[in-house]
Amino acid sequence: MTAFSVWTAGGGAGHRSWQMESRGVIIAVFAAPVLAAAAMWAAFSTGVASIEPRYVVRLAMPESGGRIGLPKVEGPPDAGRPLVVIDAGHGGHDPGASGAAGEREKDLTLMLAQSLRDALLAEGRVRVAMTRDTDRFLVLEERADIAHRLGADLFVSVHADAAQNDAAQGATVYTLSDKASDAVAGALAARENRADTVNGVNLEGKEAAVSSILVDLARREMRERSVRFGELVVREGQQALRFHETPRREAAFVVLKSLDLPSALIEAGYISNEEDARAMRDPEWRKVFAGSLARAIEIFLAEGQVPAAAENAALR
Ligand SMILES: [Zn+2]
């Protein structure tokens, strides 16, 4: 059985500020009825449901079926061509953020990801795979794992941002950091990463295993290359797209924790901003977004082809 956990407290330092502000509200509005229901259920079930300290609730879920199948790889049949894995954020029972006109982040991310795939396939220079091409749920680790198993050269996760302030606007490119570069990035990472806690994945334990100096070197290398990709996204998009005033940021996204391939998470715009939300709903705008992003991807992969092969050989 797979555990289904709702975490309302605990977790790493990145979640701390969110907890402090929200703990009272969550306990009153959310956790109390959930805990009551879970407690009743725990009493009648055979121990699969239990309440741990710090308000961790576990409910029994159907078996996930183990490792998921790999998506199809599209584009030129030449396996020597670089492979981009595009990840549409959220999906299935995880809708992501929502907009004033009823937009759901999971729908916008899928349409944006599909536009990007179409733009890359139209150019015909690289191969493309999508972590999801339908409205389905994937655990965060599964998304990067798909890219890893396919031997991808680049992983691009597409999301739509949300802010309390509905004036916040523009696209942002995030790359991985151990510590978020600012409070906004930290809060966003905490929100996106919470998509995983519903699957009972213990994110805290993952850090303990990564200790060797080789891993550190590989991570640093991948971080530098990811940052370079972020620079290209902003450079190539500058003419056609509106970026946030801080267009490149670092945050501790679980979905970006790949040691062996460059990766970035792109927030195409703010779903909480009327103008951005309207743009993301517009197929023509998505074409412009996808076109500039596809150009950045192609330049990045062309730049990296020779040194990347040498680096990968050295690391394996
Ligand atoms: Zn998101």
Boltz pocket constraint, residues with backbone or C-beta under 6 A from the ligand:
constraints:
  - pocket:
      binder: B
      contacts: [[A, 89], [A, 90], [A, 96], [A, 97], [A, 105], [A, 158], [A, 159], [A, 160], [A, 192]]
      max_distance: 6.0
